[in-house]
Amino acid sequence: MLTTAVSYLVLRPPRWVMAAVMIIVGLFFMHCSAWSQSLNYHVKVNNKTIGLLNVQRIRQNDIIYYLIKGSAQYHCIFRFDMEVVLENVYQNGRLVKAMSQESLNTKERNYVCIHAEGHHYFMTTRNDKKVLSAEDIHHSLALLFFTEPANLTKVFSERLGQFVPVRQVTSQTYELLMPDGKKHYYTYQHGRCVKVDINYSLTSFSFVIHPQS
């Protein structure tokens, strides 16, 4: 009788044990199929650090999620508190959703949401909604932090809702030409972006990668 009971427990463990095992196995395979990367940058003006920028890339099966969050404080006669959030979702290498939001002194300055429906993209702002080109988007600005744009002639700007030209200007630096004529520069080492130079009308910013990233 005792032998039979022991054999039953060995061959047929309690349901809660089986449930726990299934959860552990599920978490194990979920962990195996997912990975993430994170990069940190100093936001600089005139070589002075005024803020931080964090860039994350998370992969879960056929979906890759990009999240960029940054904040900075800049003094030029007045004080400017700036925040930016950028999100991208790619599925099977194609952009399916993007969101760009910027605020200045706690007031929203720019908001853009782009999502794919079938073979088309729709762009929504606080005041408008329109259909974008039917061309599939495979490379946007968020990707440039992790992927060198070798052999590309254009990338998609989530903030502007349009493609912008890109060209290689040195062995490690690429130039993006904005619609207003301003030029942004992305510099790489070993395929990873280590510096971004952003030029605006009033000032210029740099994102310089943290040594421990």
Backbone hydrogen bonds in HBPLUS format (Angstrom, degrees):
<---DONOR---> <-ACCEPTOR-->    atom                        ^
c    i                          cat <-CA-CA->   ^        H-A-AA   ^      H-
h    n   atom  resd res      DA  || num        DHA   H-A  angle D-A-AA Bond
n    s   type  num  typ     dist DA aas  dist angle  dist       angle   num
A0005-ALA N   A0001-MET O   2.97 MM   4  6.28 157.4  2.03 151.3 156.9     1
A0006-VAL N   A0002-LEU O   2.97 MM   4  6.22 164.3  2.00 154.6 158.4     2
A0007-SER N   A0003-THR O   2.95 MM   4  6.11 161.4  1.98 148.4 153.9     3
A0008-TYR N   A0004-THR O   2.94 MM   4  6.15 149.1  2.03 144.2 152.8     4
A0009-LEU N   A0005-ALA O   3.01 MM   4  6.31 157.9  2.06 151.2 156.3     5
A0010-VAL N   A0006-VAL O   2.96 MM   4  6.21 151.6  2.04 149.4 157.5     6
A0011-LEU N   A0007-SER O   2.87 MM   4  6.02 164.4  1.90 149.8 154.3     7
A0012-ARG N   A0008-TYR O   2.62 MM   4  5.42 150.0  1.70 146.1 155.4     8
A0017-VAL N   A0014-PRO O   3.11 MM   3  5.41 129.2  2.38 102.4 115.2     9
A0018-MET N   A0014-PRO O   3.21 MM   4  6.65 157.5  2.27 148.8 154.8    10
A0019-ALA N   A0015-ARG O   2.84 MM   4  6.10 157.5  1.89 152.9 159.6    11
A0020-ALA N   A0016-TRP O   2.97 MM   4  6.09 157.2  2.02 139.6 145.4    12
A0021-VAL N   A0017-VAL O   2.91 MM   4  6.18 157.8  1.96 149.8 156.1    13
A0022-MET N   A0018-MET O   2.94 MM   4  6.16 157.0  1.99 148.4 154.4    14
A0023-ILE N   A0019-ALA O   2.98 MM   4  6.25 154.8  2.04 148.6 155.2    15
A0024-ILE N   A0020-ALA O   2.97 MM   4  6.22 163.2  2.00 150.9 155.2    16
A0025-VAL N   A0021-VAL O   2.88 MM   4  6.08 161.7  1.91 151.7 157.0    17
A0026-GLY N   A0022-MET O   2.85 MM   4  5.99 156.8  1.91 143.7 150.7    18
A0027-LEU N   A0023-ILE O   2.89 MM   4  6.14 161.2  1.93 152.5 157.0    19
A0028-PHE N   A0024-ILE O   2.92 MM   4  6.08 148.7  2.02 143.1 152.3    20
A0029-PHE N   A0025-VAL O   3.00 MM   4  6.32 163.0  2.03 154.4 156.9    21
A0030-MET N   A0026-GLY O   2.91 MM   4  6.08 151.1  1.99 145.3 154.4    22
A0031-HIS N   A0027-LEU O   2.87 MM   4  5.97 155.3  1.93 143.2 149.7    23
A0032-CYS N   A0028-PHE O   2.94 MM   4  6.21 148.2  2.05 142.3 151.6    24
A0033-SER N   A0029-PHE O   3.00 MM   4  6.15 142.4  2.15 140.9 149.6    25
A0034-ALA N   A0031-HIS O   3.37 MM   3  5.24 158.5  2.42  97.9 104.1    26
A0061-ASN N   A0033-SER O   3.36 MM  28  5.76 176.5  2.36 148.2 147.7    27
A0035-TRP N   A0059-ARG O   3.11 MM  24  5.39 147.1  2.22 137.7 146.9    28
A0059-ARG N   A0035-TRP O   2.81 MM  24  5.39 173.7  1.81 170.8 172.4    29
A0037-GLN N   A0057-ARG O   2.76 MM  20  5.13 146.4  1.87 146.0 156.9    30
A0057-ARG N   A0037-GLN O   2.89 MM  20  5.13 158.9  1.93 145.7 148.9    31
A0039-LEU N   A0055-VAL O   2.79 MM  16  5.14 161.3  1.83 153.6 160.1    32
A0055-VAL N   A0039-LEU O   2.84 MM  16  5.14 165.8  1.86 157.8 161.1    33
A0210-HIS N   A0040-ASN O   2.73 MM 170  5.55 166.8  1.74 155.0 151.1    34
A0041-TYR N   A0053-LEU O   2.77 MM  12  5.00 156.7  1.83 153.9 159.6    35
A0053-LEU N   A0041-TYR O   2.89 MM  12  5.00 152.3  1.96 147.0 148.4    36
A0042-HIS N   A0208-VAL O   2.73 MM 166  5.14 163.0  1.75 150.3 149.2    37
A0208-VAL N   A0042-HIS O   2.91 MM 166  5.14 163.2  1.94 146.2 150.1    38
A0043-VAL N   A0051-GLY O   2.85 MM   8  4.81 177.3  1.86 127.9 127.0    39
A0050-ILE N   A0043-VAL O   2.72 MM   7  5.68 167.0  1.74 161.6 166.0    40
A0044-LYS N   A0206-SER O   2.78 MM 162  5.08 164.1  1.81 153.2 157.9    41
A0206-SER N   A0044-LYS O   2.94 MM 162  5.08 141.2  2.09 143.9 150.9    42
A0045-VAL N   A0048-LYS O   2.90 MM   3  5.23 153.7  1.97 142.2 146.8    43
A0048-LYS N   A0045-VAL O   2.94 MM   3  5.23 155.6  2.00 110.1 118.1    44
A0073-GLN N   A0050-ILE O   2.97 MM  23  5.55 157.6  2.02 147.3 150.3    45
A0052-LEU N   A0071-SER O   3.06 MM  19  5.85 136.5  2.26 158.3 169.7    46
A0071-SER N   A0052-LEU O   3.07 MM  19  5.85 155.6  2.14 161.8 169.5    47
A0054-ASN N   A0069-LYS O   2.80 MM  15  5.36 170.8  1.81 162.4 163.7    48
A0069-LYS N   A0054-ASN O   2.96 MM  15  5.36 160.2  2.00 153.3 159.9    49
A0056-GLN N   A0067-LEU O   2.81 MM  11  5.14 157.5  1.86 150.1 157.5    50
A0067-LEU N   A0056-GLN O   3.03 MM  11  5.14 158.5  2.07 137.4 142.6    51
A0058-ILE N   A0065-TYR O   2.82 MM   7  5.05 164.7  1.84 151.2 156.5    52
A0065-TYR N   A0058-ILE O   2.70 MM   7  5.05 169.8  1.71 157.1 160.3    53
A0060-GLN N   A0063-ILE O   2.86 MM   3  5.33 166.7  1.88 161.4 166.0    54
A0063-ILE N   A0060-GLN O   3.08 MM   3  5.33 165.1  2.10 125.7 129.1    55
A0092-ASN N   A0062-ASP O   2.93 MM  30  5.38 164.2  1.96 157.8 161.0    56
A0064-ILE N   A0090-TYR O   2.86 MM  26  5.08 158.2  1.91 141.4 148.6    57
A0090-TYR N   A0064-ILE O   2.82 MM  26  5.08 170.0  1.83 156.9 160.2    58
A0066-TYR N   A0088-ASN O   2.88 MM  22  4.91 167.8  1.90 141.3 145.2    59
A0088-ASN N   A0066-TYR O   2.93 MM  22  4.91 156.9  1.99 139.6 142.3    60
A0068-ILE N   A0086-LEU O   2.79 MM  18  4.93 156.9  1.84 153.2 157.8    61
A0086-LEU N   A0068-ILE O   2.85 MM  18  4.93 156.3  1.90 145.1 149.5    62
A0070-GLY N   A0084-VAL O   2.96 MM  14  5.20 156.8  2.02 151.7 153.1    63
A0084-VAL N   A0070-GLY O   2.93 MM  14  5.20 157.3  1.98 146.7 147.4    64
A0072-ALA N   A0082-MET O   2.89 MM  10  5.22 151.8  1.97 147.2 151.2    65
A0082-MET N   A0072-ALA O   2.81 MM  10  5.22 171.1  1.82 161.5 164.0    66
A0074-TYR N   A0080-PHE O   2.79 MM   6  5.02 162.3  1.83 146.6 152.8    67
A0080-PHE N   A0074-TYR O   2.70 MM   6  5.02 152.4  1.77 151.4 160.7    68
A0076-CYS N   A0078-PHE O   2.87 MM   2  5.17 165.7  1.89 154.7 154.7    69
A0105-ASN N   A0081-ASP O   2.69 MM  24  4.78 166.8  1.71 147.0 151.8    70
A0083-GLU N   A0103-SER O   3.10 MM  20  5.29 157.6  2.15 145.6 147.7    71
A0103-SER N   A0083-GLU O   2.95 MM  20  5.29 157.1  2.01 151.6 153.9    72
A0085-VAL N   A0101-GLN O   2.91 MM  16  5.25 157.3  1.96 155.6 160.5    73
A0101-GLN N   A0085-VAL O   2.89 MM  16  5.25 156.3  1.94 159.9 164.1    74
A0087-GLU N   A0099-MET O   2.84 MM  12  5.09 161.9  1.87 149.6 155.1    75
A0099-MET N   A0087-GLU O   2.85 MM  12  5.09 153.1  1.93 144.1 148.2    76
A0089-VAL N   A0097-LYS O   2.82 MM   8  5.14 145.2  1.94 159.4 155.5    77
A0096-VAL N   A0089-VAL O   2.87 MM   7  5.80 178.5  1.87 165.0 165.4    78
A0097-LYS N   A0089-VAL O   3.37 MM   8  5.14 148.8  2.48 141.2 140.1    79
A0091-GLN N   A0094-ARG O   2.88 MM   3  5.33 161.7  1.91 149.6 149.1    80
A0094-ARG N   A0091-GLN O   3.11 MM   3  5.33 162.8  2.14 109.5 115.0    81
A0095-LEU N   A0137-ILE O   2.90 MM  42  5.51 172.1  1.90 164.8 166.5    82
A0116-ALA N   A0096-VAL O   2.97 MM  20  4.91 157.5  2.02 135.7 133.1    83
A0098-ALA N   A0114-ILE O   2.73 MM  16  5.00 149.1  1.82 152.0 153.8    84
A0114-ILE N   A0098-ALA O   2.75 MM  16  5.00 169.4  1.76 152.4 154.9    85
A0100-SER N   A0112-VAL O   2.82 MM  12  5.14 160.8  1.85 153.2 158.0    86
A0112-VAL N   A0100-SER O   2.85 MM  12  5.14 153.4  1.92 151.7 157.1    87
A0102-GLU N   A0110-ASN O   2.85 MM   8  5.07 157.6  1.90 150.0 151.7    88
A0109-ARG N   A0102-GLU O   2.76 MM   7  5.53 163.9  1.79 136.7 142.2    89
A0110-ASN N   A0102-GLU O   3.26 MM   8  5.07 161.1  2.30 134.4 132.3    90
A0104-LEU N   A0107-LYS O   2.79 MM   3  5.28 159.9  1.83 151.9 150.1    91
A0107-LYS N   A0104-LEU O   3.07 MM   3  5.28 161.9  2.10 112.2 115.6    92
A0113-CYS N   A0124-THR O   2.83 MM  11  5.08 151.8  1.91 149.7 158.1    93
A0124-THR N   A0113-CYS O   2.73 MM  11  5.08 166.2  1.75 156.0 161.0    94
A0115-HIS N   A0122-PHE O   3.04 MM   7  5.52 153.8  2.11 148.4 156.4    95
A0122-PHE N   A0115-HIS O   2.90 MM   7  5.52 162.6  1.93 156.6 161.6    96
A0117-GLU N   A0120-HIS O   2.85 MM   3  5.46 166.7  1.87 156.5 160.6    97
A0120-HIS N   A0117-GLU O   3.15 MM   3  5.46 165.7  2.17 126.2 128.6    98
A0132-LEU N   A0121-TYR O   2.80 MM  11  5.24 170.9  1.81 147.1 150.2    99
A0123-MET N   A0130-LYS O   2.84 MM   7  5.40 170.1  1.85 164.8 168.0   100
A0130-LYS N   A0123-MET O   2.94 MM   7  5.40 156.3  1.99 148.9 156.5   101
A0125-THR N   A0128-ASP O   2.83 MM   3  5.21 171.5  1.84 155.2 157.0   102
A0156-PHE N   A0139-HIS O   2.87 MM  17  6.17 168.3  1.88 144.2 148.2   103
A0143-LEU N   A0140-SER O   3.09 MM   3  5.67 134.9  2.30 112.3 122.7   104
A0141-LEU N   A0156-PHE O   3.02 MM  15  6.21 134.8  2.23 171.6 164.5   105
A0144-LEU N   A0141-LEU O   3.02 MM   3  5.35 142.1  2.17 106.6 117.4   106
A0145-PHE N   A0142-ALA O   3.48 MM   3  6.21 166.7  2.50 115.2 118.1   107
A0146-PHE N   A0143-LEU O   2.96 MM   3  5.59 147.7  2.06 117.6 126.2   108
A0147-THR N   A0143-LEU O   2.83 MM   4  5.80 143.8  1.97 154.8 165.5   109
A0193-CYS N   A0145-PHE O   3.39 MM  48  4.98 160.5  2.43 127.7 129.4   110
A0150-ALA N   A0148-GLU O   2.81 MM   2  5.59 141.6  1.96  95.3  90.5   111
A0152-LEU N   A0149-PRO O   3.23 MM   3  5.50 158.5  2.28 128.8 126.4   112
A0166-VAL N   A0153-THR O   3.01 MM  13  5.12 160.1  2.05 114.9 116.5   113
A0155-VAL N   A0164-VAL O   3.03 MM   9  5.61 154.5  2.09 154.0 159.4   114
A0164-VAL N   A0155-VAL O   2.79 MM   9  5.61 157.5  1.84 161.5 167.1   115
A0157-SER N   A0162-GLN O   2.85 MM   5  5.58 176.4  1.85 150.3 151.5   116
A0161-GLY N   A0157-SER O   2.77 MM   4  5.63 143.4  1.90 146.6 157.0   117
A0177-LEU N   A0165-PRO O   3.15 MM  12  5.62 158.4  2.20 146.7 153.0   118
A0167-ARG N   A0175-GLU O   3.00 MM   8  5.36 149.4  2.10 142.5 152.3   119
A0175-GLU N   A0167-ARG O   2.74 MM   8  5.36 167.9  1.75 165.5 166.3   120
A0169-VAL N   A0173-THR O   2.95 MM   4  5.78 157.3  2.00 142.6 150.0   121
A0170-THR N   A0173-THR O   3.31 MM   3  5.04 162.9  2.34 136.9 134.5   122
A0188-TYR N   A0172-GLN O   2.83 MM  16  5.23 152.9  1.90 148.1 157.3   123
A0174-TYR N   A0186-TYR O   2.84 MM  12  5.23 153.5  1.91 145.2 154.0   124
A0186-TYR N   A0174-TYR O   2.94 MM  12  5.23 158.9  1.98 147.8 154.8   125
A0176-LEU N   A0184-HIS O   2.77 MM   8  5.07 166.1  1.79 153.9 157.7   126
A0184-HIS N   A0176-LEU O   2.93 MM   8  5.07 160.8  1.96 146.0 151.7   127
A0178-MET N   A0182-LYS O   2.85 MM   4  5.30 171.1  1.86 175.2 172.9   128
A0181-GLY N   A0178-MET O   2.91 MM   3  5.32 161.2  1.95 119.0 122.7   129
A0185-TYR N   A0197-ASP O   2.97 MM  12  5.03 156.4  2.03 137.8 145.4   130
A0197-ASP N   A0185-TYR O   2.81 MM  12  5.03 160.5  1.84 147.1 153.8   131
A0187-THR N   A0195-LYS O   2.85 MM   8  5.17 169.9  1.86 160.0 160.8   132
A0194-VAL N   A0187-THR O   2.85 MM   7  5.90 160.2  1.89 149.8 156.6   133
A0189-GLN N   A0192-ARG O   2.94 MM   3  5.42 155.7  2.00 147.8 153.0   134
A0192-ARG N   A0189-GLN O   3.10 MM   3  5.42 168.0  2.12 115.3 118.3   135
A0209-ILE N   A0194-VAL O   2.98 MM  15  4.99 172.6  1.99 142.0 140.9   136
A0196-VAL N   A0207-PHE O   2.90 MM  11  4.94 144.6  2.03 133.9 144.4   137
A0207-PHE N   A0196-VAL O   2.78 MM  11  4.94 153.7  1.85 142.2 151.2   138
A0198-ILE N   A0205-PHE O   2.79 MM   7  5.07 160.2  1.83 145.7 152.0   139
A0205-PHE N   A0198-ILE O   2.80 MM   7  5.07 156.2  1.86 150.7 157.3   140
A0200-TYR N   A0203-THR O   2.91 MM   3  5.38 149.8  2.00 152.7 162.6   141
A0213-SER N   A0210-HIS O   2.99 MM   3  5.48 169.8  2.00 123.9 126.7   142
